[in-house]
Amino acid sequence: MSLKSLTEKIKAWHRYRESVRELSRLSDRELADLGISRVDIEFVAKNGVRHA
């Protein structure tokens, strides 16, 4: 694994964790307004990082 590849993986992990943290701060009502349930937060965050 190259240094560049490793760096990209670390950056993606940080974006994922930040997304989980931000979504977790929302109320259930706010999440519902976005069409997300609390149990879907990690899934949504992973998909968001992959498509960024």
Secondary structure, DSSP 8 states (H G I E B T S, - for coil): --HHHHHHHHHHHHHHHHHHHHHHHS-HHHHHHTT--GGGHHHHHHHHHHT-
